[in-house]
């Protein structure tokens, strides 16, 4: 299916020239460059020059001069006026063969041939591009017998359920919460929002969802997931407030036995296949601090934020300064009487304009009225290669603080921001990480108000000397300094490297995933399959952080699993699992490539690198590489019985 803009757009038909000219003044010029060329083939658009520019830690391209920006805006206004005057009726995207050139113009450089298919797919011109299209008709009886259970109704689980149902598989979803959204159902702390562009945080079929912000807060994310559940009638497949406790493979029956606990108590369900979609930032990690149980006030983890809590006039202690802490602290500082921040390690901060602000209404007007604007805006944000490049270690680059020239430039950008905001050299030093950029998760912040502005407030204290313990009145810092508090908030992350925790999963012969991963941590083939665990796929499993945006990774794994199931149904197979040699070959490649990334730096202490001397979390590949790995199953790597 190819997307065809069919709306008559009464809003555009009623717009005068002033409205159109005002709207295009807010358009991304590089998006206009690619989109206009695709729609019109205008050679003057193709000739517009570009220059390099930096936004946050990302190095990209913008039009070379203001005059060229004005030219693009003028052409966009002329196009919309002509389209309006012609009735604003159905319109196609233009010739398919022009898309690689148009996408290259949007990106500012020619699109390599090996990346074309990924970018065209990410345009979402075909919203069903990552749905299973059966290569031949299936036997209805075999398909009806191939039951699938999905565990989790967040982004990955909802997509898997939808794609399974559309392909004809009987599907049941187990969800421990009372609603959909996964981590966005749970994480409702002040300041909670995505730190990747919301345009890329939707499925292909959600490309036209009306996001109000460049980086949406949790309420808008929940709104999106509710839209998915309702628009596609998925709730009837979901068993809410039901938790999967254990999975056991029944060899004789060729089924998974799933122990669940819900409103009606404990019970067992069975299915031919299981797709786990529980995420990896799912189970809160609360550190064991001496005396914590003696604290007289209230305490909670950020992922368990009490509904309706009022911190006005309260003394709040925040333990932890990862992305969550840095998002939350500025908001708490506007409400609480005093905030004491306990920081073990600072994080690299990168200012991105509009991080805390909604889109200007003109941008949303363009979404509704400029054909294919949402598609090109999505594709502009679809690749994570900028992160992969800035994290790549150049063995010939000699700098104790950076791993390459681009990594050094990113570091300088962040340091310039710190100095401009804080001024005080001692505070700048306290907020400067000891490791290269992307050794740990870099944090996007708003240039106008962020953790740095909060630290300058009279009601915020930064403590970097460590914690001795907690007592009845508050948190005891090193040296016996008591920081009194009414509330302690743990911004201490999750059991990120303990995939599928706390479920017990036993495969062939009773061997558990814990047994498989005992020696050096969680691993998977392509992030989704493990040997000895037939008909089991993990969405957002080990080593799937990076390479592809979250929604894209979820979609690609679901499609990969569906194509494996298709093979079983069409060819009379009973089970499919990865061969041990393929599992290890892929994982050795992952480990080899990860050792060439900044997150292998021993100075960083976080979930990116484990005690086993490897990463169970990070994906070191470039976007098109990972997309190709998952695009179609390599049957030589699989055992089908």
C-alpha positions in Angstrom: 0.0 0.0 0.0 1.3 3.5 -0.9 0.2 6.5 1.0 -2.0 8.9 -1.1 -2.9 12.2 0.3 -6.7 12.1 -0.2 -7.9 14.9 2.2 -9.5 17.9 0.5 -7.9 20.0 3.3 -10.7 22.6 3.9 -8.3 24.4 6.3 -5.8 25.0 3.4 -8.6 25.8 0.9 -9.7 28.5 3.3 -6.2 29.9 4.1 -5.1 33.2 2.6 -1.6 33.9 1.4 -0.6 35.4 4.7 -1.4 32.2 6.7 0.5 30.1 4.2 3.6 32.4 4.3 3.5 32.5 8.0 3.4 28.7 8.3 6.3 28.0 6.0 8.4 30.4 8.0 8.5 27.8 10.7 9.3 24.8 8.5 12.6 23.0 8.7 14.4 24.3 5.6 16.1 20.9 5.0 12.8 19.1 5.1 11.5 21.6 2.6 14.5 21.0 0.4 13.9 17.3 0.2 10.1 17.4 0.1 9.8 20.1 -2.5 12.2 18.3 -4.8 10.3 15.1 -4.4 7.0 16.8 -5.2 8.2 19.0 -8.0 11.6 17.9 -9.3 12.5 21.6 -9.3 16.2 21.8 -10.3 16.7 25.1 -8.4 15.8 23.3 -5.2 18.4 20.7 -6.0 21.1 23.3 -6.5 20.7 25.0 -3.1 23.9 24.7 -1.2 24.4 23.5 2.4 26.9 24.0 5.2 27.6 21.9 8.3 26.0 22.8 11.6 25.6 21.3 15.1 22.5 20.7 17.1 23.2 19.1 20.5 25.8 16.5 19.8 24.5 15.9 16.2 26.5 17.3 13.3 24.3 17.8 10.3 23.6 20.3 7.4 21.6 23.4 6.9 21.2 25.7 3.9 24.4 27.6 3.2 22.9 31.1 3.4 19.8 33.0 4.6 19.0 33.8 1.0 18.7 30.1 0.2 16.5 29.5 3.2 14.3 32.3 1.9 14.2 30.8 -1.5 13.1 27.4 -0.1 10.4 29.1 2.0 9.2 31.1 -1.0 9.0 28.0 -3.2 7.1 26.1 -0.4 4.6 29.0 -0.1 4.1 29.1 -3.9 3.6 25.3 -4.0 0.9 25.5 -1.3 -0.9 28.5 -2.9 -1.0 26.7 -6.2 -2.2 23.5 -4.5 -4.8 25.4 -2.6 -6.0 27.2 -5.8 -6.3 23.8 -7.6 -8.7 22.6 -4.8 -6.2 20.8 -2.5 -7.4 17.4 -3.6 -5.7 14.0 -3.7 -1.9 14.2 -4.5 0.8 11.6 -4.9 4.3 11.8 -3.5 6.0 11.8 -6.9 8.1 9.2 -8.7 9.6 6.4 -6.6 12.9 6.7 -8.4 13.3 10.3 -7.2 13.1 9.4 -3.5 16.8 8.6 -3.0 17.8 12.0 -4.4 15.1 13.8 -2.4 16.2 12.1 0.8 19.8 13.0 0.1 18.8 16.6 -0.4 17.0 16.6 3.0 20.0 15.1 4.7 22.5 17.4 3.0 24.6 14.7 1.4 24.0 11.9 -1.1 22.2 8.9 0.5 24.4 5.8 0.3 22.8 3.0 -1.8 22.8 0.6 1.2 20.7 3.0 3.2 18.0 3.8 0.6 15.6 1.1 1.5 15.7 1.9 5.2 15.1 5.6 4.6 12.3 4.9 2.2 10.6 2.6 4.6 11.0 5.2 7.4 9.2 7.7 5.3 6.1 5.7 6.1 4.6 6.2 2.7 3.6 2.6 3.1 2.3 2.5 6.7 2.1 -1.3 6.5 5.7 -1.8 5.2 6.5 -3.7 8.4 3.5 -5.9 8.4 3.6 -9.5 7.3 2.6 -10.1 3.7 2.2 -13.8 3.3 4.3 -15.1 0.4 1.5 -17.6 -0.3 -1.9 -18.4 1.2 -1.7 -20.2 4.6 -3.7 -23.2 5.8 -6.5 -21.7 8.0 -6.4 -24.7 10.3 -2.7 -24.4 10.9 -2.9 -20.7 11.4 -5.7 -21.0 13.9 -3.7 -23.5 15.9 -0.6 -21.2 16.0 -1.5 -19.2 19.1 0.9 -16.5 20.3 1.2 -14.7 23.6 2.7 -11.2 23.8 4.0 -10.1 27.2 3.7 -6.4 27.7 1.4 -3.7 26.2 3.9 -0.9 25.7 5.2 0.3 22.4 6.6 -3.0 21.3 3.8 -5.2 22.6 1.0 -3.2 21.0 2.8 -3.3 17.7 3.5 -7.0 17.9 -0.2 -7.7 18.8 -1.4 -5.6 15.9 0.9 -7.2 13.4 0.1 -10.7 14.6 -3.6 -10.1 14.5 -3.5 -8.6 11.0 -1.5 -11.6 9.8 -4.2 -13.9 11.2 -2.5 -15.3 14.3 -4.6 -15.8 17.4 -3.0 -13.4 19.9 -3.3 -12.8 23.7 -1.5 -9.9 25.4 -0.5 -10.1 29.1 0.0 -6.7 30.7 0.9 -6.2 34.4 -0.5 -2.6 34.5 -4.0 -1.3 34.3 -3.4 0.5 31.1 -1.2 0.5 28.0 2.0 2.3 27.4 4.6 0.3 29.5 7.3 2.6 30.8 5.1 5.6 29.9 2.3 4.3 32.0 4.7 4.0 35.0 7.0 7.0 34.6 5.0 10.0 35.6 7.6 12.0 37.5 7.7 15.8 36.9 9.7 16.5 33.7 9.3 12.9 32.3 9.6 13.1 28.5 11.3 11.4 25.6 14.8 12.5 24.8 14.6 11.3 21.2 12.5 13.2 18.7 8.8 12.3 19.0 8.6 12.1 15.2 10.7 9.0 15.4 8.9 7.6 18.5 5.9 6.4 16.6 5.2 3.4 14.5 5.1 3.7 10.7 1.3 3.6 11.0 1.4 6.5 13.4 3.2 8.9 11.2 0.3 11.3 11.1 -0.4 11.2 14.8 -0.7 14.9 15.9 2.2 15.3 18.3 2.2 18.7 19.9 5.9 18.7 21.0 9.3 18.0 19.4 10.0 15.9 22.5 6.7 14.9 24.2 6.2 14.6 27.9 4.7 11.4 29.4 1.0 12.5 29.1 1.3 12.9 25.3 3.1 9.5 25.0 0.4 7.8 26.9 -2.1 9.5 24.6 -0.4 8.0 21.6 -0.4 4.5 23.1 -4.1 4.8 24.0 -4.7 5.9 20.4 -3.0 2.8 19.1 -4.9 0.5 21.4 -8.3 2.2 20.5 -7.7 2.9 16.8 -6.9 -0.7 16.1 -9.2 -2.3 18.7 -6.4 -4.0 20.6 -7.8 -3.9 24.1 -10.0 -6.9 23.5 -6.8 -8.9 23.2 -5.2 -7.6 26.4 -5.5 -9.1 29.9 -4.7 -6.1 32.2 -3.4 -6.3 35.7 -2.0 -9.7 34.9 1.7 -10.5 35.3 3.7 -13.2 33.6 5.8 -14.9 36.3 7.4 -17.9 34.5 7.6 -19.5 31.0 8.3 -23.2 30.7 8.8 -25.0 27.4 6.7 -28.2 27.1 8.6 -30.4 24.7 5.9 -33.0 24.3 3.2 -30.5 23.5 5.4 -28.1 21.5 4.0 -25.2 23.5 5.0 -22.6 26.1 3.4 -22.9 29.5 3.0 -19.4 30.9 2.4 -18.9 34.7 0.5 -15.7 35.2 -1.0 -13.9 38.2 -4.0 -11.6 37.9 -7.2 -10.4 39.5 -8.5 -14.0 39.6 -5.3 -15.4 41.1 -2.6 -17.6 39.6 -3.3 -19.6 36.5 -1.5 -21.1 33.5 -2.0 -20.3 29.8 -0.5 -22.0 26.8 0.6 -20.9 23.4 2.7 -22.1 20.5 4.9 -19.0 20.6 5.7 -16.1 22.9 6.9 -12.6 22.1 8.2 -10.8 25.2 7.9 -7.0 25.0 8.7 -6.1 28.6 11.4 -3.6 27.8 14.6 -3.1 29.7 13.9 0.1 31.6 11.1 -1.7 33.4 11.9 -2.9 36.9 13.1 -0.1 39.3 16.5 -0.4 40.9 16.6 0.9 44.4 20.1 0.9 46.0 20.7 -0.6 49.4 21.6 2.3 51.6 22.2 1.8 55.2 19.4 3.1 57.4 16.9 3.7 54.6 14.2 1.9 56.5 14.6 4.4 59.4 13.7 7.5 57.4 10.7 9.2 58.9 9.5 10.9 55.7 8.2 9.5 52.4 10.4 7.8 49.8 9.8 6.4 46.4 11.4 5.6 43.1 10.7 7.9 40.1 8.9 5.1 38.3 6.4 4.8 41.2 5.4 8.4 41.5 2.5 8.9 43.8 -0.6 10.2 42.2 -1.5 13.7 43.3 1.6 14.2 45.5 2.2 17.9 46.4 5.8 18.8 47.2 5.1 22.5 47.9 7.1 23.6 50.9 8.9 20.2 51.2 12.6 19.5 51.6 13.3 16.9 48.9 16.5 14.8 48.5 17.1 13.3 45.0 19.5 10.4 44.8 20.7 9.8 41.3 21.5 12.1 38.3 21.0 10.1 35.1 18.6 11.3 32.5 15.7 10.9 34.8 17.2 13.0 37.6 18.3 15.7 35.2 14.8 15.9 33.8 13.1 16.0 37.1 15.2 18.2 39.3 14.5 21.5 37.4 10.8 20.9 37.8 11.1 20.0 41.5 13.0 23.2 42.1 10.0 25.2 40.9 7.8 23.6 43.5 9.7 22.3 46.6 11.1 24.5 49.4 14.5 22.9 48.9 16.1 20.2 46.7 19.3 18.5 47.6 20.8 16.6 44.7 23.1 13.7 45.4 25.3 13.2 42.3 27.7 10.3 41.9 28.7 11.0 38.3 27.7 14.0 36.1 26.4 13.4 32.6 27.2 15.2 29.3 24.5 17.7 28.6 23.5 19.0 25.1 21.1 21.9 24.5 18.4 21.4 22.0 16.1 24.2 21.2 12.4 23.4 22.0 13.1 20.4 24.3 10.6 21.6 26.9 8.4 23.6 24.5 5.5 22.7 22.2 5.8 23.1 18.4 4.7 26.5 17.2 1.1 26.0 15.9 2.4 26.8 12.4 4.3 23.5 12.4 1.2 21.5 13.3 -0.6 23.5 10.5 2.0 22.2 8.1 1.5 18.7 9.3 -2.1 19.0 8.4 -1.8 20.9 5.1 1.6 20.4 3.5 1.4 17.0 1.7 3.8 14.4 3.2 5.3 16.9 5.7 4.9 14.4 8.5 6.6 11.7 6.4 9.7 13.8 5.7 9.9 15.1 9.2 9.9 11.5 10.5 12.6 10.4 8.0 14.7 13.4 9.0 14.9 11.9 12.6 15.0 8.2 11.8 18.7 7.4 11.9 20.9 7.0 15.0 24.1 7.0 12.9 25.1 10.4 14.4 25.4 8.7 17.8 27.3 5.7 16.3 29.8 8.0 14.6 30.5 10.3 17.6 30.9 7.2 19.8 33.3 5.4 17.5 36.9 5.1 18.9 39.6 6.4 16.5 42.7 4.4 17.5 44.9 7.0 16.1 43.3 9.9 18.0 45.3 11.0 21.0 43.2 12.8 23.6 42.6 11.5 27.1 39.2 13.2 27.2 37.8 12.1 23.8 37.9 9.1 21.5 37.8 10.9 18.1 37.8 14.4 16.5 34.0 14.4 16.3 33.8 13.2 19.9 36.1 16.0 20.9 33.9 18.6 19.1 30.8 17.2 20.9 32.7 17.5 24.3 33.6 21.1 23.5 30.0 21.9 22.6 28.9 20.5 26.0 31.7 22.3 27.9 30.9 25.6 26.2 27.3 25.2 27.3 28.3 24.4 30.9 30.6 27.4 31.1 28.0 29.8 29.6 25.4 28.6 32.1 27.3 28.1 35.3 30.2 30.6 35.2 31.7 29.3 38.4 34.8 27.1 37.5 34.2 24.9 40.6 30.6 24.1 39.6 31.7 23.6 36.0 34.2 21.0 37.2 31.6 19.3 39.3 29.3 19.0 36.3 32.0 17.8 33.9 32.0 14.0 33.4 35.3 12.1 33.7 34.7 10.0 30.6 34.2 10.7 26.9 30.9 11.7 25.4 28.6 8.7 25.0 30.5 6.5 27.4 27.2 7.0 29.3 23.9 8.2 28.0 24.2 11.8 26.9 21.3 14.0 28.1 19.3 16.4 26.0 18.3 19.5 27.8 16.5 22.8 27.0 18.9 25.7 26.6 16.6 28.1 28.4 15.9 26.1 31.6 17.6 22.8 32.7 19.4 21.2 35.5 22.1 23.9 35.2 19.7 26.7 35.8 18.2 24.8 38.7 21.7 24.4 40.3 22.0 28.2 40.4 18.8 28.6 42.4 19.0 29.4 46.1 16.8 26.4 46.9 19.0 23.7 45.3 22.1 22.2 46.7 24.5 19.9 44.8 26.3 17.2 46.8 29.1 15.3 45.1 30.9 13.8 48.1 28.8 10.7 48.4 26.3 9.2 50.9 27.2 7.5 54.1 23.6 6.4 54.9 20.1 7.5 55.6 18.7 8.2 59.1 15.3 9.3 60.4 15.8 13.0 59.5 17.4 12.7 56.1 20.4 11.7 54.1 23.9 11.6 55.7 26.6 12.7 53.4 30.3 11.9 53.7 32.0 13.4 56.7 28.8 13.2 58.8 27.0 16.0 57.1 23.2 15.6 57.6 21.0 16.9 54.8 17.5 17.0 56.3 14.6 16.0 54.1 10.9 15.4 54.2 11.0 13.3 51.0 13.6 11.1 49.4 13.2 10.4 45.6 15.3 7.6 44.1 16.2 8.5 40.5 18.4 5.4 40.4 17.3 3.7 37.2 16.3 0.2 36.5 17.6 -3.4 36.4 18.6 -2.6 32.8 21.0 -5.4 32.2 18.9 -8.1 33.7 16.7 -8.7 30.7 13.3 -10.3 31.3 13.8 -9.9 35.1 12.1 -11.1 37.3 10.5 -13.8 35.1 11.9 -17.4 35.1 12.2 -18.7 31.6 13.0 -22.4 31.1 13.6 -23.8 27.7 14.6 -27.2 26.3 15.6 -29.7 29.0 14.7 -27.2 31.8 17.7 -25.0 31.1 16.9 -21.4 32.1 17.9 -18.1 30.6 19.7 -17.6 33.8 21.8 -20.6 33.0 22.5 -19.5 29.5 23.5 -16.0 30.7 25.4 -17.0 33.8 28.9 -16.6 32.5 28.9 -13.2 30.9 25.4 -11.7 31.0 22.5 -11.4 28.7 22.9 -12.1 25.0 20.6 -12.7 22.1 20.9 -13.4 18.4 19.8 -10.2 16.6 18.6 -9.0 20.0 15.7 -11.4 19.9 16.4 -15.1 19.9 18.3 -17.5 22.2 19.4 -21.1 21.5 17.4 -23.7 23.3 14.3 -21.5 23.6 12.1 -22.3 20.6 9.4 -20.1 19.3 10.5 -17.3 21.6 11.3 -13.8 20.5 12.3 -10.8 22.7 11.3 -7.3 21.6 14.0 -4.8 22.9 16.1 -7.7 24.1 19.9 -7.7 24.8 22.0 -5.3 22.7 19.1 -3.4 21.1 19.8 0.1 22.5 21.1 2.0 19.5 21.3 1.4 15.8 17.6 1.9 15.2 15.1 4.2 16.9 13.0 2.4 19.5 9.8 2.1 17.4 11.8 0.9 14.4 13.6 -1.7 16.4 10.3 -3.0 17.8 8.8 -3.1 14.3 11.7 -4.9 12.8 11.9 -7.5 15.5 8.2 -8.1 15.3 8.4 -8.5 11.5 11.4 -10.9 11.8 9.4 -13.0 14.3 6.4 -13.0 12.0 8.5 -14.2 9.1 9.8 -17.0 11.2 6.3 -18.0 12.1 5.3 -17.7 8.5 7.9 -20.3 7.6 6.6 -22.7 10.3 3.0 -22.3 9.2 3.6 -22.6 5.4 6.2 -25.4 5.6 4.6 -27.5 8.3 7.3 -26.8 11.0 6.7 -27.1 14.7 9.5 -25.1 16.2 12.2 -22.6 15.2 15.2 -21.4 17.2 18.6 -20.0 16.6 21.6 -22.4 16.1 24.2 -22.0 18.8 27.0 -21.3 16.3 25.0 -18.4 14.8 24.1 -17.1 18.2 27.8 -17.0 19.2 29.0 -15.7 15.8 26.6 -12.7 16.0 27.5 -12.0 19.7 31.2 -12.1 19.1 30.7 -9.5 16.4 28.6 -7.4 18.8 31.3 -7.6 21.4 34.0 -6.8 18.9 32.3 -3.8 17.6 31.2 -2.6 21.1 34.9 -2.6 22.2 35.4 0.1 19.5 32.8 2.4 21.1 33.1 5.1 23.7 30.9 3.1 26.1 33.7 0.6 26.6 35.7 3.3 28.4 36.5 2.0 31.9 36.0 5.5 33.5 32.2 5.3 33.0 30.2 3.3 35.5 26.6 2.7 34.2 24.4 0.2 32.7 26.0 0.6 29.2 28.9 -1.7 30.4 28.6 -4.7 32.7 30.9 -6.3 35.3 31.6 -9.0 32.7 33.6 -6.6 30.6 31.1 -6.2 27.9 27.8 -4.5 27.1 24.6 -6.4 27.4 22.6 -3.2 26.3 24.3 -1.3 23.6 24.0 -2.0 19.9 27.2 -1.0 18.0 25.9 -1.2 14.4 24.8 1.5 12.0 21.1 1.8 11.2 21.2 0.2 7.8 23.3 -2.7 9.0 20.8 -3.6 11.8 17.9 -3.1 9.4 19.4 -5.6 7.0 20.1 -8.2 9.7 16.4 -8.1 10.7 14.8 -7.6 7.3 14.5 -11.3 6.4 15.5 -14.3 8.5 18.6 -16.1 7.4 17.3 -19.7 7.5 20.8 -21.1 7.6 21.1 -19.6 11.1 18.0 -21.2 12.3 17.0 -24.7 13.4 13.5 -25.6 12.1 11.9 -28.8 13.3 
